Amino acid sequence: MEDTGVRWRSVVGLSAVWVPTRLLLLLLVFKVFVFPGPDVTGDVSVIYHGWYETLRGGTFPLDDVTWQYPPAAALAILSPALLPFLGYAEAFFVLALLADLAVLAMLVFTGARPGRSLRGAWVWVAGVPLLGPTVYARYDLMVTAVAVAALLAGARRPRVLGALAAFGAMLKVWPAMLLVGVVRRRAWVAAAVTAAVLAAAFALAMPGALAFLTFQRDRGTEVESLGALVFHVARQFGWEGEVRLNYGSVEFLGPHVSTVSTAALTLTGMAFGWLLVWRMLAVRFLPHTAADAAFVAVLLFTVTSRVISPQYLVWLVGLAAVCLGFRAGTMHRPAVLVLLACLVTTLEFPLWFAHVVASDGLGVTLLFVRNGLLVLATVLAARQLWRSTARPDVVEPVRPVTRSEPADTPATAR
């Protein structure tokens, strides 16, 4: 009864924080209040809405290089049609709110099970508003809801995990990394079948389903990425490049940009090489290992990427919430660092994004702090994953049984 009372008080506390913070986010995206900096809702009202009109015609936006998403992303872009009594942008924001609520409900429901905790729900409730209105103005929150559902279902239903991971990957690629720490073959088979069926269905139904692969290949170095710090510093010493909107994001263009972009891709390859080595050497797979491995994999992908858009942080918040939803979870410090990075992310975009674009002292400092927090979280999380799975247990020697004590006495009692 005492545990039940504590859980109910936690649920009430979660609700008391979730309701006002999400109401504030809605007021910001509906522009009842104006958040300082660039208008973050333009992606929905202009870009997404334009894609929506094209997709309704039965084809992908093949002439738009900013379309850089797998084919199932069309479902997210078309989803506001589910609320025809609202305008496109308004319907999208409401659906983002519902996805947010769905994640909280899943974390609370599973957090009440034996061996689980509501700490994950608190990470979600606190982390999402730290990203400001941007989090409701991108479809990444919907993808994160699919990823969270996959990991939470994985312990009991591996086939559901595989199917949802594949569906998430067809929405925005990164949920494919949910399978890194999964050992059950049924999950991998379900993922392969689901991905094949979805890819074939979209390829037959709508031309240009795989055009996003070419558009992604031609991207440069975005101004918020880890590699961009090279050019932010170089600009202080007369670097002759420029900052320009390119392929849907603000990127550096000029001398040596291709070299830094190639280095970023090389680091990504090395990161996945590390994951492969870890997987080959891992000897223990605990109930929370799949979530921990997914968290580490997405952290590695994020910090080595040529682009670190603000909405990427919601992926990490969702995965950190799943990790801390296990009572025996060990990703506490990386999760706290991710939450701090969310706060700094809102400061650099949209609040002081002009300083980032100008590469002045404030902008460069914010990027060094935000990216430094992400790098530190990645190192700590990877180290913890390795230690908890790939390093064998240390077994303490048990002194021999003497004649004065029975042979069946438990070692802990002796």
Secondary structure, DSSP 8 states (H G I E B T S, - for coil): -HHHHHHHHHHHHHHHHHHHHHHHHHHHHTTSS--SSS-TTHIIIIIIHHHHHHHHTTS--TT-TT--S-TTHHHHHHGGGG-TTS-HHHHHHHHHHHHHHHHHHHHHHHHTSTTB-THHHHHHHHHHHHTGGGGGSSTHHHHHHHHHHHHHHHTT-HHHHHHHHHHHHHHHSGGGGGGTT---HHHHHHHHHHHHHHHHHHHHHSTTTTTHHHHHHT--EETTSTTHHHHHHHGGGT---EEEEETTEEEEESTTHHHHHHHHHHHHHHHHHHHHHHHHH-----TTHHHHHHHHHHHHHHHHSS---TTHHHHHHHHHHHHHTBTT---HHHHHHHHHHHHHHHIIIIITHHHHHHT-HHHHHHHHHHHHHHHHHHHHHHHHHHHHHTS-----------TTS-TT--TTT-
